[in-house]
Amino acid sequence: MSENLDSSGERELRAAVDTSARMQRAIEAADLEGFLATLSLQVVLRSPISMRAEFRGKEEMAELMRGVFASID
């Protein structure tokens, strides 16, 4: 971490690290609700495969992740 981070920046960084850790645990446990709880209501995922497919909002992310979790069970 940079020594120049102010207390607000440090709090934001800690929050981001905490959210990332919660997301990782949810994914590893195939915990859909836990995963969705880490996302913004305005989440947008652009497919890294095609760069054309887009998933917007928690409902579309839930649909996508149900399929992902089902395929890795």
DSSP file (Angstrom, degrees, kcal/mol; ACC not computed):
  #  RESIDUE AA STRUCTURE BP1 BP2  ACC     N-H-->O    O-->H-N    N-H-->O    O-->H-N    TCO  KAPPA ALPHA  PHI   PSI    X-CA   Y-CA   Z-CA
    1    1 A M              0   0    0      0, 0.0     2,-0.2     0, 0.0     9,-0.0   0.000 360.0 360.0 360.0 145.5    0.0    0.0    0.0
    2    2 A S    >   -     0   0    0      1,-0.1     3,-1.3     2,-0.0     0, 0.0  -0.481 360.0-138.2 -72.8 139.3    1.1    3.5   -0.7
    3    3 A E  T 3  S+     0   0    0      1,-0.2    -1,-0.1    -2,-0.2     0, 0.0   0.665 100.8  66.7 -69.0 -14.9    2.2    5.6    2.2
    4    4 A N  T 3  S+     0   0    0      2,-0.0    -1,-0.2     0, 0.0     2,-0.2   0.452  70.2 118.1 -87.5  -0.9    0.3    8.5    0.6
    5    5 A L    <   -     0   0    0     -3,-1.3     2,-0.1     4,-0.1     0, 0.0  -0.487  58.7-140.2 -67.7 129.7   -3.1    7.0    1.0
    6    6 A D     >  -     0   0    0     -2,-0.2     4,-2.7     1,-0.1     5,-0.2  -0.329  32.9 -94.3 -79.8 173.5   -5.3    9.1    3.2
    7    7 A S  H  > S+     0   0    0      1,-0.2     4,-2.2     2,-0.2     5,-0.1   0.856 127.9  52.0 -60.5 -34.4   -7.7    7.5    5.8
    8    8 A S  H  > S+     0   0    0      2,-0.2     4,-2.3     1,-0.2    -1,-0.2   0.923 111.3  46.9 -65.6 -44.0  -10.5    7.6    3.2
    9    9 A G  H  > S+     0   0    0      1,-0.2     4,-2.4     2,-0.2    -2,-0.2   0.875 111.3  51.6 -64.6 -38.1   -8.4    5.9    0.6
   10   10 A E  H  X S+     0   0    0     -4,-2.7     4,-2.6     2,-0.2    -1,-0.2   0.911 109.7  49.3 -65.4 -42.0   -7.2    3.3    3.1
   11   11 A R  H  X S+     0   0    0     -4,-2.2     4,-2.5    -5,-0.2    -2,-0.2   0.916 111.7  49.2 -63.1 -42.7  -10.9    2.5    4.1
   12   12 A E  H  X S+     0   0    0     -4,-2.3     4,-2.3     2,-0.2    -2,-0.2   0.911 111.7  48.8 -63.3 -42.1  -11.8    2.2    0.4
   13   13 A L  H  X S+     0   0    0     -4,-2.4     4,-2.5     2,-0.2    -2,-0.2   0.925 112.0  48.1 -64.5 -44.7   -8.9   -0.1   -0.2
   14   14 A R  H  X S+     0   0    0     -4,-2.6     4,-2.6     1,-0.2    -2,-0.2   0.899 111.4  51.2 -62.3 -39.8   -9.7   -2.3    2.8
   15   15 A A  H  X S+     0   0    0     -4,-2.5     4,-2.6     2,-0.2    -1,-0.2   0.905 110.7  48.6 -63.8 -40.9  -13.4   -2.4    1.7
   16   16 A A  H  X S+     0   0    0     -4,-2.3     4,-2.5     2,-0.2    -2,-0.2   0.909 112.1  48.1 -65.7 -41.8  -12.3   -3.5   -1.8
   17   17 A V  H  X S+     0   0    0     -4,-2.5     4,-2.1     2,-0.2    -2,-0.2   0.915 113.0  48.6 -64.3 -42.8  -10.0   -6.2   -0.4
   18   18 A D  H  X S+     0   0    0     -4,-2.6     4,-2.5     2,-0.2    -2,-0.2   0.920 112.0  48.6 -63.0 -44.5  -12.7   -7.5    1.9
   19   19 A T  H  X S+     0   0    0     -4,-2.6     4,-2.6     1,-0.2    -2,-0.2   0.912 110.7  50.8 -62.9 -43.0  -15.3   -7.6   -0.9
   20   20 A S  H  X S+     0   0    0     -4,-2.5     4,-2.5     1,-0.2    -1,-0.2   0.897 110.7  49.0 -61.7 -40.2  -12.9   -9.4   -3.2
   21   21 A A  H  X S+     0   0    0     -4,-2.1     4,-2.4     2,-0.2    -2,-0.2   0.912 111.5  48.6 -66.6 -42.2  -12.2  -12.0   -0.4
   22   22 A R  H  X S+     0   0    0     -4,-2.5     4,-2.3     2,-0.2    -2,-0.2   0.899 111.9  50.3 -64.2 -39.4  -16.0  -12.5    0.2
   23   23 A M  H  X S+     0   0    0     -4,-2.6     4,-2.6     2,-0.2    -2,-0.2   0.929 110.3  49.4 -63.4 -45.1  -16.5  -12.9   -3.6
   24   24 A Q  H  X S+     0   0    0     -4,-2.5     4,-2.7     1,-0.2    -2,-0.2   0.926 111.4  48.6 -61.2 -45.0  -13.7  -15.5   -3.8
   25   25 A R  H  X S+     0   0    0     -4,-2.4     4,-1.7     1,-0.2    -1,-0.2   0.909 112.0  49.9 -62.1 -40.8  -15.1  -17.5   -0.9
   26   26 A A  H  <>S+     0   0    0     -4,-2.3     5,-3.1     2,-0.2     4,-0.3   0.916 112.1  47.1 -64.4 -43.0  -18.6  -17.4   -2.4
   27   27 A I  H ><5S+     0   0    0     -4,-2.6     3,-1.4     1,-0.2    -2,-0.2   0.933 111.1  50.9 -64.5 -45.4  -17.4  -18.6   -5.8
   28   28 A E  H 3<5S+     0   0    0     -4,-2.7    -1,-0.2     1,-0.3    -2,-0.2   0.817 115.6  42.8 -62.4 -29.7  -15.3  -21.4   -4.2
   29   29 A A  T 3<5S-     0   0    0     -4,-1.7    -1,-0.3    -5,-0.2    -2,-0.2   0.379 109.0-123.0 -94.5   3.1  -18.4  -22.5   -2.3
   30   30 A A  T < 5 +     0   0    0     -3,-1.4     2,-1.0    -4,-0.3    -3,-0.2   0.896  54.0 162.5  51.8  42.5  -20.7  -22.1   -5.3
   31   31 A D     >< -     0   0    0     -5,-3.1     4,-2.5     1,-0.2    -1,-0.2  -0.777  18.7-176.8 -95.8  93.4  -22.7  -19.7   -3.0
   32   32 A L  H  > S+     0   0    0     -2,-1.0     4,-2.9     1,-0.2     5,-0.2   0.921  81.5  47.1 -60.4 -47.5  -24.9  -17.7   -5.5
   33   33 A E  H  > S+     0   0    0      1,-0.2     4,-1.8     2,-0.2    -1,-0.2   0.902 112.8  49.8 -63.7 -40.7  -26.5  -15.5   -2.9
   34   34 A G  H  4 S+     0   0    0      2,-0.2     4,-0.5     1,-0.2    -1,-0.2   0.905 112.3  48.2 -62.8 -41.5  -23.1  -14.7   -1.3
   35   35 A F  H >< S+     0   0    0     -4,-2.5     3,-1.6     1,-0.2     4,-0.3   0.945 110.9  49.7 -62.4 -49.4  -21.6  -13.9   -4.7
   36   36 A L  H >< S+     0   0    0     -4,-2.9     3,-1.5     1,-0.3    -1,-0.2   0.822 101.1  64.8 -62.0 -30.9  -24.5  -11.6   -5.7
   37   37 A A  T 3< S+     0   0    0     -4,-1.8    -1,-0.3     1,-0.3    -2,-0.2   0.703  97.6  56.4 -65.6 -18.6  -24.2   -9.8   -2.3
   38   38 A T  T <  S+     0   0    0     -3,-1.6    -1,-0.3    -4,-0.5     2,-0.2   0.544  93.9  90.0 -88.8  -6.8  -20.7   -8.6   -3.4
   39   39 A L  S <  S-     0   0    0     -3,-1.5     2,-0.1    -4,-0.3    19,-0.1  -0.597  77.2-117.4 -95.9 151.3  -22.0   -7.0   -6.6
   40   40 A S    >   -     0   0    0     -2,-0.2     3,-1.6     1,-0.1    17,-0.1  -0.474  28.1-118.0 -72.6 152.1  -23.3   -3.5   -7.3
   41   41 A L  T 3  S+     0   0    0      1,-0.3    17,-0.5    -2,-0.1    -1,-0.1   0.809 117.6  51.0 -60.4 -28.0  -26.9   -3.1   -8.4
   42   42 A Q  T 3  S+     0   0    0     15,-0.1    -1,-0.3    14,-0.1    -2,-0.0   0.057  81.5 154.7 -97.9  24.4  -25.5   -1.6  -11.6
   43   43 A V    <   -     0   0    0     -3,-1.6    14,-3.1    13,-0.1     2,-0.4  -0.211  20.7-172.4 -56.3 140.2  -23.0   -4.5  -12.3
   44   44 A V  E     -A   56   0A   0     12,-0.2     2,-0.5     2,-0.0    12,-0.2  -0.988   5.6-170.0-135.7 125.8  -22.0   -5.0  -15.9
   45   45 A L  E     -A   55   0A   0     10,-2.6    10,-2.5    -2,-0.4     2,-0.5  -0.974   5.8-161.2-116.5 121.8  -19.9   -7.9  -17.1
   46   46 A R  E     -A   54   0A   0     -2,-0.5     8,-0.2     8,-0.2    -2,-0.0  -0.891  33.0-107.6-100.9 129.3  -18.6   -7.8  -20.7
   47   47 A S     >  -     0   0    0      6,-2.8     4,-1.9    -2,-0.5     6,-0.1  -0.314  18.7-154.9 -58.7 125.5  -17.6  -11.2  -21.9
   48   48 A P  T  4 S+     0   0    0      0, 0.0    -1,-0.2     0, 0.0    -2,-0.0   0.621  92.7  59.0 -74.3 -10.3  -13.8  -11.5  -22.2
   49   49 A I  T  4 S+     0   0    0      4,-0.1    -2,-0.0     1,-0.1    -3,-0.0   0.938 127.3   6.1 -82.3 -51.0  -14.3  -14.2  -24.8
   50   50 A S  T  4 S-     0   0    0      3,-0.1    -1,-0.1     0, 0.0    -3,-0.0   0.661  77.8-143.7-107.6 -19.5  -16.3  -12.2  -27.4
   51   51 A M  S  < S+     0   0    0     -4,-1.9     3,-0.0     2,-0.1    -5,-0.0   0.557  90.0  77.5  60.9   8.3  -16.3   -8.7  -26.0
   52   52 A R        +     0   0    0     -5,-0.1     2,-0.2    -6,-0.0    -1,-0.1   0.719  69.5  83.8-110.9 -38.0  -19.8   -8.5  -27.4
   53   53 A A        -     0   0    0     -6,-0.1    -6,-2.8    -7,-0.0     2,-0.4  -0.479  60.0-171.5 -72.6 137.2  -21.9  -10.4  -24.8
   54   54 A E  E     -A   46   0A   0     -8,-0.2     2,-0.5    -2,-0.2    -8,-0.2  -0.988  17.2-160.0-132.6 140.7  -22.9   -8.3  -21.9
   55   55 A F  E     -A   45   0A   0    -10,-2.5   -10,-2.6    -2,-0.4     2,-0.5  -0.986  17.7-168.5-119.1 121.3  -24.6   -9.2  -18.6
   56   56 A R  E  >  -A   44   0A   0     -2,-0.5     4,-0.7   -12,-0.2   -12,-0.2  -0.931  44.4  -2.9-118.4 130.9  -26.3   -6.3  -16.8
   57   57 A G  H  > S-     0   0    0    -14,-3.1     4,-1.9    -2,-0.5     5,-0.2   0.094  89.6 -71.5  81.2 166.6  -27.6   -6.2  -13.3
   58   58 A K  H  > S+     0   0    0    -17,-0.5     4,-2.8     1,-0.2     5,-0.2   0.824 125.7  59.1 -68.3 -32.3  -27.9   -8.8  -10.6
   59   59 A E  H  > S+     0   0    0      2,-0.2     4,-2.2     1,-0.2    -1,-0.2   0.941 109.6  42.5 -63.7 -45.9  -30.6  -10.8  -12.3
   60   60 A E  H  X S+     0   0    0     -4,-0.7     4,-2.3     2,-0.2    -1,-0.2   0.878 115.0  50.8 -67.8 -36.2  -28.5  -11.5  -15.5
   61   61 A M  H  X S+     0   0    0     -4,-1.9     4,-3.0     2,-0.2     5,-0.2   0.896 108.7  52.4 -66.5 -38.5  -25.5  -12.2  -13.3
   62   62 A A  H  X S+     0   0    0     -4,-2.8     4,-2.3     2,-0.2    -2,-0.2   0.926 109.8  48.6 -61.8 -44.4  -27.5  -14.7  -11.3
   63   63 A E  H  X S+     0   0    0     -4,-2.2     4,-1.5     2,-0.2    -2,-0.2   0.931 114.2  46.1 -61.0 -45.8  -28.6  -16.5  -14.4
   64   64 A L  H  X S+     0   0    0     -4,-2.3     4,-2.1     1,-0.2    -2,-0.2   0.945 114.0  47.0 -61.2 -49.5  -25.0  -16.6  -15.7
   65   65 A M  H  X S+     0   0    0     -4,-3.0     4,-3.2     1,-0.2     5,-0.3   0.797 104.2  60.6 -70.6 -28.1  -23.6  -17.8  -12.4
   66   66 A R  H  X S+     0   0    0     -4,-2.3     4,-2.3    -5,-0.2    -1,-0.2   0.941 109.5  44.5 -58.6 -44.9  -26.2  -20.5  -11.9
   67   67 A G  H  X S+     0   0    0     -4,-1.5     4,-1.7     2,-0.2    -2,-0.2   0.900 113.9  49.2 -65.2 -41.3  -25.0  -22.0  -15.2
   68   68 A V  H  X S+     0   0    0     -4,-2.1     4,-1.0     2,-0.2     3,-0.2   0.955 113.4  45.6 -62.8 -50.6  -21.3  -21.5  -14.2
   69   69 A F  H >X S+     0   0    0     -4,-3.2     3,-0.6     1,-0.2     4,-0.5   0.887 111.7  52.6 -62.4 -38.5  -21.9  -23.1  -10.7
   70   70 A A  H >< S+     0   0    0     -4,-2.3     3,-0.5    -5,-0.3    -1,-0.2   0.848 107.7  52.4 -64.9 -33.0  -23.9  -26.0  -12.3
   71   71 A S  H 3< S+     0   0    0     -4,-1.7    -1,-0.2     1,-0.2    -2,-0.2   0.688 112.1  44.0 -79.3 -16.8  -21.1  -26.7  -14.8
   72   72 A I  H <<        0   0    0     -4,-1.0    -1,-0.2    -3,-0.6    -2,-0.2   0.364 360.0 360.0-109.3   5.7  -18.4  -27.0  -12.1
   73   73 A D    <<        0   0    0     -4,-0.5    -1,-0.2    -3,-0.5    -2,-0.1   0.491 360.0 360.0 -68.8 360.0  -20.2  -29.1   -9.5
